[in-house]
Amino acid sequence: MADLFNPSPETSPTAQPKVQIEPSWAKLLAAEFTKPYFPGIKAKLIEEKQKGNLVYPPGPLIFNAFEKCPVDELKLVILGQDPYHRHGQAHGLCFSVPDGVRPPPSLVNIFKEIEQDLGLAIPEHGNLEAWAKQGVFLLNCILTVKANQPVSHQAFGWQDLTDEVIRKISSECEGIVFLLWGRYAQEKSLLIDMSRHHVLMAPHPSPYSAKNGFFGCKHFSQANELLRRQGKTEIDWSL
């Protein structure tokens, strides 16, 4: 993935990568990019490419969530597990798909809950960039996936990075609202200082679990109320 790490042709796969990431995140995470696990991620991605395997999202979009939501603009975090694994779906924002791509079932259920909670019409597209630009950090805990094989990059080491991202948000920011849907995301609550931040939990919006408590959770109105109490601008959840 040369477009992610931008190595020169002479650079070995295990050399320290030059990471192309939004400047405020680059500063906050600088120490992580020098740790042994990080070149290992690069080497595994290069190996996938050499084998002819497709990896999603495309290299320039792997850090898209960071690009769209700088640290000083961050107000709310939504955690996903890993990117969509079908062609054209993943673009580096959890639960989101690019314009022109049919929203997957979990995203449709998110829209249904927003409609019930706030009375907003279900949008015709599934591109959540408008949320990200308002301070919603749409982070997948695993940042890449092999085509048609969900959770296939679970052992690449991405969680070492994204766990630290969550810790840094917890320690460096104040009053962030975390929306943790499903057991995988909820396990990350251990990384969050509950005395500094707000954590809302519910079942995953997947069709298999949405009826068990995601529908009716009212996280979107609750999140805006928590932001309003802090004097922060509420999220416009319409698209």
Wavefront OBJ file of the C-alpha trace (Angstrom):
o trace
v 0.000 0.000 0.000
v 2.524 2.573 -1.156
v -0.120 5.277 -1.266
v -0.710 4.830 2.485
v 2.858 4.826 3.781
v 4.566 6.493 0.828
v 7.804 4.458 0.933
v 10.471 4.923 -1.686
v 11.063 1.970 -4.034
v 14.234 1.150 -2.100
v 12.477 1.051 1.279
v 12.221 -2.402 2.835
v 8.761 -3.519 4.034
v 9.927 -3.395 7.654
v 11.431 0.093 7.516
v 9.814 2.801 9.619
v 6.885 4.087 7.535
v 6.177 7.665 6.649
v 2.517 7.942 7.542
v 0.196 10.157 5.529
v -2.344 11.280 8.133
v -4.049 14.542 9.136
v -1.532 16.786 10.982
v -3.252 17.012 14.381
v -3.533 13.219 14.526
v 0.046 12.827 13.277
v 1.220 14.914 16.229
v -0.957 13.104 18.770
v 0.034 9.634 17.549
v 3.674 10.279 16.635
v 5.012 7.837 19.221
v 2.813 5.024 17.891
v 4.295 5.212 14.417
v 7.750 4.391 15.839
v 6.656 1.294 17.761
v 7.564 -2.179 16.434
v 3.990 -3.224 15.641
v 3.439 -0.424 13.131
v 5.950 -1.451 10.428
v 4.411 -4.923 10.835
v 1.058 -3.574 9.653
v 2.765 -2.072 6.623
v 4.532 -5.343 5.828
v 1.273 -7.325 6.008
v -0.488 -4.871 3.696
v 2.364 -5.052 1.190
v 2.227 -8.847 1.358
v -1.498 -8.795 0.591
v -0.834 -6.579 -2.428
v 2.004 -8.818 -3.645
v -0.348 -11.823 -3.467
v -2.798 -9.988 -5.693
v -5.416 -9.652 -2.945
v -7.753 -6.688 -2.930
v -7.746 -4.660 0.278
v -10.445 -2.213 1.323
v -10.641 0.716 1.672
v -8.219 1.996 -0.990
v -4.870 3.066 0.458
v -5.501 6.837 0.391
v -8.750 6.340 2.355
v -7.483 4.114 5.178
v -7.085 7.161 7.448
v -10.136 8.982 6.055
v -11.875 9.178 9.463
v -8.847 11.077 10.796
v -8.723 13.341 7.743
v -12.368 14.342 8.016
v -12.324 14.944 11.793
v -9.230 16.673 13.237
v -8.600 16.264 16.961
v -9.594 19.797 17.942
v -12.956 19.453 16.156
v -13.879 16.100 17.688
v -17.117 15.988 19.695
v -18.482 12.465 19.319
v -17.069 9.001 18.554
v -18.856 6.107 16.855
v -16.890 2.851 16.843
v -17.142 0.118 14.230
v -15.246 -3.160 14.026
v -13.748 -3.301 10.524
v -14.490 -1.894 7.044
v -17.151 -3.191 4.682
v -15.646 -6.000 2.617
v -17.665 -5.668 -0.597
v -16.391 -3.788 -3.643
v -16.934 -0.044 -3.525
v -18.414 0.106 -0.028
v -15.538 1.037 2.289
v -14.155 4.564 2.290
v -12.553 4.823 5.718
v -15.560 5.943 7.785
v -17.290 3.309 9.906
v -20.851 2.430 8.812
v -20.567 4.883 5.875
v -20.560 4.151 2.139
v -19.687 6.487 -0.758
v -22.332 8.264 -2.799
v -24.010 5.933 -5.268
v -23.567 2.834 -3.097
v -26.636 1.257 -1.525
v -26.595 1.615 2.288
v -25.948 -1.755 3.992
v -28.518 -3.141 6.463
v -26.834 -1.850 9.650
v -26.696 1.661 8.232
v -30.331 1.436 7.182
v -31.186 0.554 10.788
v -29.188 3.537 12.037
v -31.271 5.749 9.760
v -34.475 4.117 11.013
v -33.518 4.893 14.614
v -32.711 8.499 13.699
v -36.119 8.756 12.042
v -37.857 7.405 15.169
v -35.721 9.449 17.551
v -35.579 12.807 15.788
v -38.219 12.630 13.079
v -35.675 13.058 10.289
v -36.372 11.496 6.915
v -34.311 8.461 5.930
v -31.716 9.727 3.428
v -31.367 8.380 -0.079
v -27.615 7.804 0.313
v -25.288 6.407 2.956
v -22.365 8.835 2.868
v -21.750 10.033 6.442
v -19.040 12.580 5.639
v -21.390 15.375 6.710
v -21.380 13.922 10.224
v -17.586 13.623 10.253
v -17.208 17.265 9.236
v -19.273 18.253 12.297
v -16.947 16.452 14.711
v -18.232 12.869 14.576
v -15.205 10.567 14.516
v -16.283 7.441 12.590
v -13.554 5.012 13.628
v -13.232 1.366 12.710
v -11.045 -0.473 15.220
v -9.528 -2.501 12.369
v -8.723 -0.171 9.487
v -8.442 -2.581 6.556
v -10.007 -5.808 5.315
v -9.401 -8.341 2.555
v -12.061 -8.309 -0.136
v -15.047 -10.538 0.698
v -13.495 -11.743 3.970
v -14.847 -9.837 6.995
v -12.490 -9.375 9.968
v -9.662 -10.879 7.870
v -7.146 -8.269 9.104
v -7.928 -8.736 12.779
v -4.395 -10.000 13.454
v -2.596 -7.241 11.533
v -2.080 -5.058 14.616
v -4.519 -2.274 13.837
v -6.107 -2.564 17.294
v -2.788 -1.596 18.875
v -3.103 1.718 17.058
v -6.833 2.305 17.448
v -6.845 1.357 21.134
v -4.235 4.050 21.635
v -6.359 6.456 19.599
v -9.218 5.876 22.041
v -6.871 6.298 25.027
v -5.528 9.555 23.590
v -9.024 10.913 23.010
v -9.871 9.957 26.588
v -6.803 11.647 28.074
v -6.423 14.669 25.782
v -10.035 15.672 25.095
v -12.926 16.610 27.366
v -16.630 15.779 27.310
v -16.571 13.529 24.258
v -19.710 11.467 23.645
v -18.959 7.830 22.753
v -21.635 5.714 21.050
v -20.728 2.058 21.577
v -22.990 -0.367 19.741
v -22.537 -4.109 20.251
v -20.186 -6.094 22.446
v -17.053 -5.462 20.389
v -17.382 -1.684 20.669
v -18.515 -1.840 24.290
v -15.346 -3.670 25.296
v -13.480 -0.482 24.354
v -15.224 1.338 27.211
v -12.375 0.094 29.430
v -10.110 2.542 27.582
v -12.304 5.566 28.354
v -12.202 7.737 31.476
v -15.883 7.807 32.421
v -15.320 10.794 34.709
v -14.282 12.952 31.735
v -16.541 11.639 28.976
v -20.034 10.320 28.220
v -20.567 6.726 27.075
v -23.866 5.516 25.582
v -24.215 1.784 24.905
v -26.747 -0.236 22.926
v -26.909 -3.454 20.873
v -25.407 -3.367 17.401
v -27.646 -1.992 14.608
v -27.206 -5.227 12.657
v -30.475 -6.864 11.555
v -29.604 -9.700 13.946
v -29.603 -7.495 17.037
v -31.226 -4.117 16.316
v -34.591 -5.243 17.735
v -32.906 -6.181 21.023
v -32.442 -2.579 22.103
v -30.818 -0.560 19.357
v -34.221 0.519 18.132
v -35.505 2.906 20.760
v -32.097 3.672 22.295
v -32.475 7.359 21.330
v -28.717 7.811 21.253
v -28.879 10.614 18.709
v -31.116 12.895 20.767
v -29.255 11.930 23.950
v -25.913 12.743 22.341
v -27.145 16.168 21.278
v -28.468 16.850 24.770
v -25.063 15.974 26.241
v -23.354 18.305 23.760
v -25.868 21.074 24.445
v -25.242 20.867 28.201
v -21.548 21.515 27.509
v -22.277 24.507 25.304
v -21.190 22.628 22.185
v -22.967 22.770 18.845
v -25.328 19.833 18.362
v -24.878 17.368 15.499
v -27.213 17.786 12.550
v -27.972 14.111 11.904
v -29.764 14.798 8.622
v -27.904 14.078 5.394
l 1 2 3 4 5 6 7 8 9 10 11 12 13 14 15 16 17 18 19 20 21 22 23 24 25 26 27 28 29 30 31 32 33 34 35 36 37 38 39 40 41 42 43 44 45 46 47 48 49 50 51 52 53 54 55 56 57 58 59 60 61 62 63 64 65 66 67 68 69 70 71 72 73 74 75 76 77 78 79 80 81 82 83 84 85 86 87 88 89 90 91 92 93 94 95 96 97 98 99 100 101 102 103 104 105 106 107 108 109 110 111 112 113 114 115 116 117 118 119 120 121 122 123 124 125 126 127 128 129 130 131 132 133 134 135 136 137 138 139 140 141 142 143 144 145 146 147 148 149 150 151 152 153 154 155 156 157 158 159 160 161 162 163 164 165 166 167 168 169 170 171 172 173 174 175 176 177 178 179 180 181 182 183 184 185 186 187 188 189 190 191 192 193 194 195 196 197 198 199 200 201 202 203 204 205 206 207 208 209 210 211 212 213 214 215 216 217 218 219 220 221 222 223 224 225 226 227 228 229 230 231 232 233 234 235 236 237 238 239
